[in-house]
Amino acid sequence: MIDLHTHVLPGIDDGAKSLEEAVEMCRMAAADGCRALVATPHQRRGVWWNSDREAIQKLARKVQAAVGPEPRVLVGGEIHVDSGLLAEVELLPGGGLLPLAGSKYLLIELDHHGGHGNGGDAGQLVHELAVAGWRPVLAHPELIPWLAGDVELTRRLVSLGALVQVTGMSVTGDFGRGPMAAVNSLLDAGLVHFIASDCHGVQRRPPGLQRAYQTVAARWGVEMAKRLVSDNPRAVVKNRPLPYPERPGVLRS
């Protein structure tokens, strides 16, 4: 398994607090079956701007050295959407944004409270990113209040070029009935492309995808479960198209 959304880099956002905790998180993920993690610190969000790419990559190398060869620690960012995002995307491969594992996939976090990125703005953003050759991945839409449970809006965003990442603890019900119901609706509709842990610590929101994998396998089948935690994430880190090129918004089950 490959975990595309983690907060394992210590001391730069609300994730791991220390190198020791970062190492333990990585080892927990490996013991649970993850062979690679993409460290995705918050970018462009409040006090967590994290625009020094070299410093982030150096920190990831430090974590990797302390962990050992497995799991691999790759680098990306959880990029908060605001009105200045497209201008910064235009600076890539320069600037401060971090695509997932150096690929053409961008993990974007839509604003929780609406404003820029809500509804039509989100569609325009996704369209412009896709036209520019990027593959926007929506981080945990089941936790975005104005998007959670809106299957048709999510379907529209997918039709415009978005991909969807849901959180493992939403799948398993650890975040409550609301997020689980929203994820179930997206899975039923074939609108989920990735499951990631979005882990933040050893105790609070720990790493690991095995329980989510088992939950999906039991209800939607092993093929879909494997696709969401292994096949599709592997395509991202190899910077390839997803291996199931179906019509927008539909995944085989």
BAFI-3210 file (N, C-alpha, C; in Angstrom, 3 decimals, decimal comma, padded with zeros to 6 digits):
// residues 253
n [1|2|3|4|5|6|7|8|9|10|11|12|13|14|15|16|17|18|19|20|21|22|23|24|25|26|27|28|29|30|31|32|33|34|35|36|37|38|39|40|41|42|43|44|45|46|47|48|49|50|51|52|53|54|55|56|57|58|59|60|61|62|63|64|65|66|67|68|69|70|71|72|73|74|75|76|77|78|79|80|81|82|83|84|85|86|87|88|89|90|91|92|93|94|95|96|97|98|99|100|101|102|103|104|105|106|107|108|109|110|111|112|113|114|115|116|117|118|119|120|121|122|123|124|125|126|127|128|129|130|131|132|133|134|135|136|137|138|139|140|141|142|143|144|145|146|147|148|149|150|151|152|153|154|155|156|157|158|159|160|161|162|163|164|165|166|167|168|169|170|171|172|173|174|175|176|177|178|179|180|181|182|183|184|185|186|187|188|189|190|191|192|193|194|195|196|197|198|199|200|201|202|203|204|205|206|207|208|209|210|211|212|213|214|215|216|217|218|219|220|221|222|223|224|225|226|227|228|229|230|231|232|233|234|235|236|237|238|239|240|241|242|243|244|245|246|247|248|249|250|251|252|253]
n.u [000,840|000,326|000,519|-000,858|-001,277|-000,096|000,989|003,732|006,136|008,181|007,259|006,409|003,780|000,490|001,024|003,283|005,110|007,768|010,998|011,254|008,566|007,765|009,308|008,258|005,629|006,047|007,078|004,925|003,130|004,473|004,432|001,761|001,444|002,092|004,200|005,258|005,147|003,710|004,796|002,902|002,841|000,845|000,280|000,212|-001,740|-003,049|-000,899|000,773|002,518|004,719|006,581|009,192|010,728|013,132|013,905|011,849|012,211|014,734|014,134|012,498|014,389|015,907|014,103|013,770|016,368|016,495|014,456|015,146|015,342|012,662|009,367|009,433|009,914|008,345|007,800|005,373|002,653|-000,110|-002,202|-003,623|-006,537|-006,790|-007,368|-005,001|-003,836|-003,702|-001,932|000,433|000,707|001,388|004,059|005,346|007,794|009,113|008,907|006,964|005,206|004,411|004,077|002,610|004,965|006,683|005,258|002,720|000,464|-001,559|-002,281|-005,024|-006,625|-009,776|-011,438|-012,761|-014,838|-016,240|-016,347|-013,651|-013,217|-015,526|-018,257|-019,080|-016,666|-014,831|-015,160|-014,213|-011,553|-010,601|-010,947|-009,183|-006,718|-006,581|-006,575|-004,138|-002,477|-002,226|-003,124|-005,553|-006,081|-008,612|-008,547|-009,909|-012,945|-015,219|-015,040|-015,296|-017,442|-019,402|-019,281|-019,407|-021,279|-022,549|-023,051|-023,537|-022,297|-019,669|-019,369|-019,515|-017,150|-015,275|-015,786|-014,715|-012,059|-011,026|-009,667|-010,409|-009,670|-010,259|-010,439|-009,020|-010,045|-012,528|-013,737|-013,831|-015,487|-014,531|-014,501|-017,091|-020,667|-021,545|-019,294|-018,663|-021,013|-021,028|-018,693|-019,409|-021,460|-020,010|-018,301|-020,185|-021,049|-018,858|-016,868|-014,489|-010,999|-008,683|-007,656|-006,384|-004,393|-004,160|-002,705|-001,811|-000,438|000,846|-001,050|-003,395|-005,284|-003,804|-001,332|-001,860|-003,593|-004,847|-007,249|-009,164|-008,851|-009,763|-012,408|-013,480|-012,983|-014,713|-017,260|-017,289|-015,579|-012,481|-010,945|-011,585|-010,772|-007,989|-007,292|-007,693|-005,893|-003,476|-002,973|-003,815|-002,548|000,120|000,404|000,373|002,799|004,584|004,111|002,207|-000,718|-003,842|-004,517|-007,001|-008,673|-011,503|-014,761|-015,401|-015,886|-016,663|-015,812|-014,622|-016,174]
n.v [-001,196|002,326|005,419|008,417|010,818|012,281|013,512|013,488|014,800|016,350|019,005|021,093|021,554|020,668|018,039|015,389|015,847|015,641|014,359|011,770|010,979|011,142|009,105|006,884|006,948|006,405|003,811|002,478|002,690|001,144|-001,361|-001,843|-002,341|-000,437|000,614|002,917|006,389|009,547|012,507|015,164|018,116|020,865|023,493|026,951|027,560|029,356|029,804|027,916|028,081|027,038|027,209|026,798|024,782|023,355|023,127|021,512|019,173|018,484|017,932|015,711|013,894|013,619|012,347|009,965|008,891|008,332|006,466|004,360|002,131|001,458|002,432|004,098|007,584|010,042|013,273|015,823|018,180|019,407|021,420|024,408|025,968|029,163|032,540|033,173|030,899|029,803|031,529|030,898|028,243|028,550|029,105|026,721|024,389|025,878|028,100|027,648|025,484|022,004|019,325|015,997|013,675|014,732|014,666|015,172|015,454|017,229|017,715|019,139|021,236|022,177|025,154|025,072|026,653|027,697|030,448|031,337|028,719|027,392|025,563|026,736|028,132|026,168|024,354|025,886|026,241|023,554|022,929|024,777|023,983|021,391|021,895|023,128|020,983|019,696|017,347|017,582|016,602|016,106|016,692|014,825|015,276|014,524|015,706|018,353|020,861|022,091|020,470|017,822|014,915|015,840|014,429|014,906|017,379|016,657|014,744|016,412|017,912|015,886|015,221|017,421|017,060|016,502|014,387|012,151|011,936|010,136|009,834|007,319|006,913|008,006|006,173|003,897|004,700|005,981|008,728|009,340|009,117|010,849|011,627|008,972|008,137|009,958|009,180|006,554|007,051|008,259|006,162|004,269|005,593|005,457|007,414|007,706|007,788|007,418|006,180|007,520|007,994|010,476|010,934|012,235|011,836|009,639|008,799|010,441|010,356|008,185|006,533|004,188|001,929|-000,453|-001,250|000,342|-000,636|-003,297|-002,765|-001,615|-003,720|-005,686|-004,694|-003,525|-005,004|-006,771|-005,997|-003,259|-002,209|-002,702|-001,148|001,453|001,841|000,985|000,423|002,827|004,897|004,119|004,765|007,536|008,172|007,299|009,042|008,624|008,125|007,180|003,676|002,825|003,894|005,119|006,481|009,837|009,999|007,411|004,319|001,030|-001,752]
n.w [000,000|-000,542|000,939|000,316|001,653|004,340|007,538|008,507|008,751|011,095|013,317|011,608|010,997|012,076|012,537|013,167|016,159|016,833|015,818|016,750|017,072|014,402|013,238|014,596|013,627|010,909|011,090|012,226|010,099|008,188|009,439|009,218|006,595|004,661|002,104|001,154|001,899|001,309|002,432|003,353|004,228|005,462|003,188|002,422|004,271|006,777|009,497|008,558|006,093|004,693|002,428|001,739|-000,150|-000,333|002,357|003,348|001,851|002,785|005,452|005,102|004,127|006,413|008,144|006,691|006,849|009,559|009,825|008,134|005,262|004,631|005,501|002,283|002,228|000,713|-000,871|-000,756|-000,826|001,118|-000,258|000,389|-000,850|-002,199|-003,379|-004,611|-005,570|-008,244|-009,522|-008,232|-008,954|-011,591|-011,399|-011,067|-012,311|-010,342|-007,474|-004,418|-004,122|-003,647|-005,592|-005,531|-004,710|-006,613|-008,983|-011,553|-010,128|-007,879|-004,536|-003,234|-000,874|-000,393|000,733|003,970|004,849|002,779|000,527|-001,603|-003,810|-003,330|-004,616|-007,743|-008,071|-007,320|-009,407|-011,561|-010,779|-010,744|-013,449|-014,695|-013,640|-014,693|-017,466|-017,652|-017,422|-015,002|-012,417|-010,338|-007,009|-004,803|-001,449|001,130|000,666|002,040|004,462|004,079|004,738|002,939|000,756|001,504|001,171|-001,088|-003,789|-006,499|-007,039|-006,495|-008,495|-010,725|-010,396|-010,690|-013,347|-014,543|-014,197|-011,692|-009,112|-006,408|-003,006|-000,137|003,464|005,523|008,144|007,906|006,248|007,889|009,912|012,155|012,332|012,725|011,988|009,946|008,134|007,364|006,063|003,947|002,576|001,916|000,085|-001,973|-002,683|-003,533|-005,794|-007,393|-007,211|-005,887|-005,770|-004,326|-001,138|001,794|004,773|006,089|008,378|011,601|013,944|016,551|018,425|018,071|015,248|013,833|011,670|008,912|006,764|006,603|007,929|006,634|004,063|004,422|005,111|002,753|000,977|001,973|001,399|-001,196|-002,665|-003,288|-005,487|-005,938|-003,453|-003,490|-005,658|-004,661|-002,559|-003,455|-006,393|-007,796|-006,154|-006,648|-009,337|-009,133|-007,699|-009,551|-011,527|-013,564|-015,672|-014,113|-013,720|-014,592|-016,939|-017,155|-018,062|-016,899|-013,400|-012,944|-011,679|-012,132|-010,597]
ca.u [000,000|001,004|-000,292|-000,573|-001,585|000,355|001,642|004,788|007,323|008,018|007,422|006,125|002,341|-000,185|001,314|004,291|005,689|009,203|011,570|010,939|007,188|007,733|009,862|007,292|004,513|006,478|007,201|003,559|002,575|005,126|003,916|000,379|001,457|002,432|005,582|005,689|004,306|003,996|004,670|002,165|002,557|-000,031|000,881|-000,652|-002,871|-002,813|000,507|001,535|002,704|005,618|006,946|010,613|010,736|014,399|013,881|010,938|012,870|015,815|013,501|012,073|015,596|016,286|013,188|014,099|017,614|016,216|013,552|015,733|014,896|011,219|008,773|009,989|009,275|008,333|007,424|004,330|002,048|-001,565|-002,192|-004,896|-007,025|-007,180|-007,443|-003,682|-003,244|-003,380|-000,725|001,604|000,837|002,069|005,498|005,910|008,376|009,674|007,974|006,970|004,259|004,985|003,222|002,775|006,124|007,274|004,453|001,784|-000,706|-001,551|-003,262|-005,556|-007,617|-010,756|-011,694|-013,829|-015,922|-016,754|-015,498|-012,998|-013,147|-016,845|-019,167|-018,617|-015,242|-014,085|-015,178|-013,314|-010,191|-010,271|-010,838|-007,964|-005,577|-006,543|-006,175|-002,704|-001,733|-002,132|-004,188|-005,901|-006,638|-009,357|-008,302|-011,034|-014,165|-016,248|-014,846|-015,507|-018,879|-020,291|-019,143|-019,695|-022,596|-023,074|-022,493|-023,612|-021,234|-018,411|-019,345|-019,181|-015,728|-014,535|-015,941|-013,855|-010,660|-010,590|-009,632|-010,939|-009,024|-010,976|-009,597|-009,286|-010,869|-013,904|-014,218|-014,068|-016,457|-013,893|-014,822|-018,516|-021,598|-021,659|-018,240|-018,761|-022,122|-020,600|-017,755|-020,147|-022,160|-019,007|-017,861|-021,286|-021,129|-017,609|-016,229|-013,299|-009,812|-007,622|-007,823|-005,137|-004,628|-004,121|-002,282|-001,259|000,317|000,828|-002,296|-004,494|-005,247|-002,573|-001,186|-002,351|-004,678|-005,323|-008,657|-009,964|-008,791|-010,649|-013,786|-013,880|-012,987|-015,879|-018,513|-017,187|-014,740|-011,028|-010,371|-011,703|-009,926|-006,594|-007,138|-007,709|-004,755|-002,246|-002,775|-003,895|-001,438|001,381|000,440|000,724|004,214|005,332|003,703|001,528|-002,184|-004,416|-004,569|-008,369|-009,148|-012,920|-015,383|-015,301|-016,800|-017,064|-014,765|-015,126|-016,304]
ca.v [000,000|003,620|006,429|009,667|012,023|012,089|014,652|012,827|015,641|016,903|020,386|022,132|021,830|020,050|016,618|014,881|016,904|015,449|013,345|010,456|010,637|010,916|007,771|005,884|006,945|005,691|002,385|001,973|002,548|-000,007|-002,580|-001,999|-002,739|000,651|000,560|004,289|007,469|010,892|013,505|016,279|019,191|021,936|024,622|028,103|027,533|030,045|029,943|026,837|028,412|025,965|027,468|026,503|023,404|022,699|022,785|020,388|017,985|018,139|017,318|014,363|013,046|013,362|011,316|008,721|008,361|007,796|005,325|003,271|002,077|001,272|002,831|005,253|008,844|010,941|014,628|016,561|019,166|019,563|022,813|025,063|026,769|030,556|033,269|033,296|029,594|029,582|032,294|030,164|027,044|028,944|029,157|025,374|023,675|026,761|028,492|026,893|024,378|020,659|018,263|014,704|012,883|015,335|014,273|016,181|015,407|018,220|017,477|020,452|021,265|023,235|025,889|024,448|027,577|028,302|031,467|030,877|027,261|026,820|025,391|027,088|028,465|024,918|023,827|026,684|025,918|022,219|023,009|025,487|023,124|020,284|022,432|023,420|019,733|019,160|016,434|017,976|015,575|016,758|016,081|014,515|016,068|014,149|016,537|019,745|020,949|022,424|019,456|016,492|014,393|016,355|013,517|015,480|018,376|015,915|014,156|017,488|018,225|014,778|015,328|018,516|016,655|016,247|013,058|012,251|011,178|010,121|009,482|005,977|006,920|008,255|004,899|002,942|005,237|006,584|010,152|009,491|008,634|011,772|011,371|007,612|008,111|010,695|008,330|005,429|007,540|008,462|004,837|003,692|006,307|005,296|008,718|007,713|007,317|007,106|006,255|007,863|008,058|011,837|010,737|013,412|011,501|008,241|008,554|011,131|010,139|007,435|006,023|002,849|001,831|-001,824|-001,339|000,913|-001,613|-004,407|-002,278|-001,493|-005,059|-006,429|-004,169|-003,186|-005,978|-006,671|-005,263|-001,829|-001,868|-002,687|000,004|002,720|001,979|000,468|000,637|004,245|005,637|003,803|005,565|008,907|008,324|007,068|010,111|008,014|008,177|006,091|002,486|002,478|005,098|005,022|007,777|010,591|009,740|006,023|003,335|-000,333|-002,437]
ca.w [000,000|-000,595|001,611|-000,388|002,439|005,715|008,187|009,268|008,931|012,447|013,734|010,610|010,980|013,209|012,505|014,104|016,990|016,993|014,935|017,318|016,717|012,955|012,989|015,069|012,688|009,698|011,395|012,377|008,750|007,548|010,072|008,769|005,193|003,740|001,625|000,877|002,394|000,831|003,492|002,761|005,183|005,005|002,486|002,154|005,198|008,037|009,876|007,923|004,684|004,253|001,038|001,526|-000,641|000,006|003,781|003,515|001,304|003,707|006,618|004,701|004,073|007,796|008,631|006,000|007,404|010,890|009,689|007,368|003,857|004,449|004,232|001,603|002,589|-000,433|-000,472|-001,455|000,046|001,136|-000,692|000,671|-001,967|-002,010|-004,640|-005,222|-005,855|-009,653|-009,848|-007,758|-009,778|-012,818|-011,141|-011,051|-011,172|-009,328|-006,428|-003,173|-004,062|-003,743|-006,135|-004,864|-005,135|-007,796|-010,142|-012,042|-009,249|-006,799|-003,473|-002,873|000,205|-000,570|001,966|004,750|005,172|001,563|-000,054|-002,830|-003,846|-003,097|-005,733|-009,074|-008,013|-007,300|-010,761|-012,395|-010,367|-011,239|-014,910|-015,086|-013,320|-015,648|-018,768|-017,557|-017,393|-013,651|-012,011|-008,971|-006,125|-003,727|-000,146|002,035|000,463|003,020|005,648|003,676|005,047|001,831|-000,287|002,054|000,875|-002,357|-004,788|-007,843|-007,166|-006,605|-009,836|-011,666|-010,249|-011,303|-014,799|-014,981|-014,096|-010,316|-008,519|-005,048|-001,932|001,135|004,604|006,031|009,348|007,473|005,712|008,969|010,858|013,330|012,361|012,965|010,966|008,819|007,152|006,829|005,104|002,760|001,851|001,338|-001,103|-003,028|-003,129|-004,305|-007,068|-008,140|-007,254|-005,033|-006,483|-003,373|000,313|002,482|006,219|006,628|009,771|012,266|015,141|016,971|019,132|017,382|013,809|013,562|010,311|008,631|005,792|006,529|008,322|005,554|002,968|004,746|005,069|001,346|000,372|002,420|000,831|-002,613|-003,346|-003,146|-006,616|-005,674|-002,306|-003,943|-006,543|-003,938|-001,639|-004,054|-007,828|-008,142|-005,552|-007,328|-010,562|-008,755|-007,362|-010,790|-012,435|-014,703|-015,557|-013,336|-014,571|-014,962|-017,647|-017,467|-018,238|-015,655|-012,301|-012,840|-011,490|-012,212|-009,311]
c.u [000,879|000,059|000,069|-000,738|-001,235|001,006|002,735|006,036|007,184|008,154|007,063|004,628|001,722|000,003|002,324|004,962|007,211|009,696|011,226|009,509|007,062|008,225|008,875|006,089|004,863|006,561|005,837|002,921|003,158|004,599|002,494|000,300|001,774|003,915|006,133|004,663|004,682|003,740|004,065|001,854|001,601|000,791|-000,180|-001,860|-002,490|-001,330|001,387|001,663|003,622|005,995|008,409|010,757|012,006|014,425|012,976|011,579|014,020|015,254|013,038|013,266|016,064|015,404|013,527|015,356|017,375|015,341|014,254|015,086|013,394|010,462|009,527|009,200|009,441|007,751|006,327|003,810|000,543|-001,823|-003,571|-005,269|-007,348|-007,084|-006,099|-003,077|-002,835|-002,126|000,524|001,800|001,596|003,585|006,150|006,643|009,124|008,623|007,991|006,065|004,951|003,948|003,514|003,930|006,731|006,522|003,653|000,488|-000,534|-002,654|-003,757|-006,644|-008,539|-011,079|-012,905|-015,045|-016,506|-015,811|-014,867|-012,831|-014,486|-017,607|-018,548|-017,150|-014,398|-014,032|-014,236|-011,858|-009,760|-010,061|-009,521|-006,724|-005,445|-006,090|-004,679|-001,854|-001,566|-003,313|-004,548|-006,573|-007,316|-009,125|-009,608|-012,282|-015,265|-016,139|-014,968|-017,011|-019,784|-020,236|-019,552|-021,127|-023,204|-022,458|-022,482|-022,560|-019,876|-018,283|-018,968|-017,698|-014,863|-014,618|-015,059|-012,371|-010,163|-010,530|-009,957|-010,166|-009,874|-010,056|-010,008|-010,199|-012,308|-014,520|-014,628|-015,063|-015,854|-014,163|-016,311|-019,362|-021,650|-020,586|-018,312|-019,876|-021,737|-019,643|-018,472|-020,878|-021,191|-018,501|-018,946|-021,359|-019,868|-016,812|-015,025|-012,139|-008,693|-008,191|-006,456|-005,432|-004,805|-003,693|-001,596|-000,420|000,221|-000,498|-003,486|-004,320|-003,963|-002,511|-001,789|-003,559|-005,353|-006,804|-009,567|-009,993|-009,776|-012,125|-014,287|-013,953|-014,240|-017,160|-018,441|-016,237|-013,255|-010,418|-010,428|-010,799|-008,465|-006,324|-006,938|-006,511|-003,429|-002,081|-002,795|-002,810|-000,093|001,510|000,839|002,224|005,107|004,989|003,120|000,020|-002,684|-004,659|-005,963|-009,011|-010,593|-013,488|-015,415|-016,364|-017,223|-015,841|-015,374|-015,187|-016,488]
c.v [001,252|004,669|007,801|010,925|011,756|013,372|014,109|013,688|016,417|018,414|021,451|022,368|021,141|018,537|016,214|016,029|016,820|014,420|011,952|010,036|010,369|009,516|006,701|005,809|006,168|004,190|001,747|001,738|001,330|-001,314|-002,882|-002,332|-001,659|000,587|001,937|005,258|008,743|011,848|014,761|017,349|020,207|023,009|025,683|028,137|028,188|030,239|028,897|027,115|027,390|026,075|027,192|025,034|022,678|022,275|021,580|019,100|017,531|017,443|015,900|013,417|012,695|012,274|009,973|008,082|007,729|006,550|004,121|003,192|001,938|001,677|003,987|006,486|009,802|012,281|015,169|017,637|019,045|021,050|023,427|025,990|028,185|031,258|033,395|031,990|029,435|030,343|031,560|028,866|027,358|029,003|027,775|025,074|024,550|027,087|027,539|025,690|023,041|019,695|016,943|013,935|013,416|015,066|015,469|016,183|016,417|017,883|018,831|020,307|022,453|023,879|025,316|025,348|028,242|029,368|030,941|029,362|026,600|026,692|025,684|027,453|027,205|024,298|024,569|026,361|024,561|022,250|023,661|024,677|022,000|020,753|022,722|022,160|019,120|018,240|016,751|016,837|016,301|016,011|016,000|015,374|015,727|014,959|018,025|020,017|021,195|021,400|018,068|016,081|014,883|015,552|014,159|016,560|017,689|015,289|015,216|017,831|017,133|014,864|016,428|018,196|016,373|014,748|013,220|011,342|011,271|009,585|008,132|005,963|007,358|006,958|003,960|003,439|005,894|008,079|010,401|009,089|009,532|011,548|009,973|007,519|008,830|009,868|007,163|005,851|007,735|007,128|004,160|004,304|006,144|006,571|008,831|007,106|006,876|007,079|006,542|008,037|009,478|011,792|011,987|013,075|010,025|007,890|009,159|010,965|009,417|006,956|004,634|002,861|000,464|-001,931|-000,763|-000,029|-002,751|-003,991|-002,187|-002,866|-005,832|-005,976|-003,958|-004,108|-005,697|-005,862|-003,760|-001,415|-001,753|-001,472|001,290|002,918|001,569|000,884|002,113|005,075|005,351|004,590|007,008|009,037|008,028|008,092|009,555|008,232|007,012|004,888|002,074|003,670|004,959|006,410|008,497|010,196|008,310|005,147|001,966|-000,945|-003,911]
c.w [000,000|-000,036|001,047|000,457|003,894|006,234|009,113|009,442|010,230|012,520|012,724|010,395|012,191|013,236|013,563|014,857|017,082|015,989|015,437|016,974|015,223|012,612|013,423|014,134|011,419|009,949|011,628|011,008|008,052|008,124|009,628|007,277|004,192|003,379|001,293|001,442|001,653|001,984|002,872|003,808|004,579|004,304|002,253|003,090|006,512|008,319|009,210|006,424|004,012|002,778|000,730|001,127|-000,246|001,468|004,030|003,006|002,202|004,948|006,298|004,627|005,485|008,404|007,996|006,577|008,768|010,820|009,097|005,992|003,646|005,700|003,593|002,002|001,412|000,006|-001,375|-000,526|000,010|000,951|-000,489|-000,474|-001,497|-003,358|-005,337|-005,686|-007,313|-010,066|-009,381|-008,531|-011,055|-012,638|-011,162|-012,357|-010,178|-008,282|-005,253|-003,114|-004,288|-004,313|-005,419|-005,492|-006,428|-009,084|-010,668|-011,228|-008,116|-005,797|-002,985|-001,817|-000,020|000,773|002,693|004,910|003,936|001,063|-001,329|-002,763|-003,642|-004,411|-007,088|-009,108|-008,026|-008,689|-011,681|-012,070|-010,917|-012,746|-015,323|-014,760|-014,342|-017,024|-018,794|-017,430|-016,023|-013,374|-010,560|-008,208|-004,964|-002,424|000,644|001,824|001,457|004,308|005,331|003,788|003,848|000,695|000,200|001,744|-000,425|-003,496|-006,167|-008,050|-007,289|-007,988|-010,885|-011,592|-010,876|-012,825|-015,384|-014,834|-012,702|-010,040|-007,037|-004,104|-000,680|002,221|005,177|007,228|009,055|006,970|006,836|010,017|012,075|013,437|012,553|011,770|009,738|007,767|006,552|005,789|003,814|001,916|001,194|000,066|-002,262|-003,565|-003,960|-005,703|-007,916|-008,246|-006,326|-005,809|-005,546|-001,959|000,908|003,962|006,735|008,093|010,312|013,495|015,448|017,634|018,388|015,882|013,393|012,110|010,161|007,718|005,794|006,880|007,242|004,358|003,221|004,675|003,635|000,691|000,732|001,725|-000,681|-003,385|-003,224|-004,276|-006,389|-004,512|-002,716|-004,830|-005,748|-003,023|-002,269|-005,508|-008,212|-007,464|-006,214|-008,628|-010,253|-008,527|-008,560|-011,866|-013,732|-014,569|-014,706|-014,246|-015,003|-015,664|-018,105|-017,708|-016,901|-014,636|-012,153|-012,710|-011,595|-010,821|-009,552]
res [m|i|d|l|h|t|h|v|l|p|g|i|d|d|g|a|k|s|l|e|e|a|v|e|m|c|r|m|a|a|a|d|g|c|r|a|l|v|a|t|p|h|q|r|r|g|v|w|w|n|s|d|r|e|a|i|q|k|l|a|r|k|v|q|a|a|v|g|p|e|p|r|v|l|v|g|g|e|i|h|v|d|s|g|l|l|a|e|v|e|l|l|p|g|g|g|l|l|p|l|a|g|s|k|y|l|l|i|e|l|d|h|h|g|g|h|g|n|g|g|d|a|g|q|l|v|h|e|l|a|v|a|g|w|r|p|v|l|a|h|p|e|l|i|p|w|l|a|g|d|v|e|l|t|r|r|l|v|s|l|g|a|l|v|q|v|t|g|m|s|v|t|g|d|f|g|r|g|p|m|a|a|v|n|s|l|l|d|a|g|l|v|h|f|i|a|s|d|c|h|g|v|q|r|r|p|p|g|l|q|r|a|y|q|t|v|a|a|r|w|g|v|e|m|a|k|r|l|v|s|d|n|p|r|a|v|v|k|n|r|p|l|p|y|p|e|r|p|g|v|l|r|s]
***
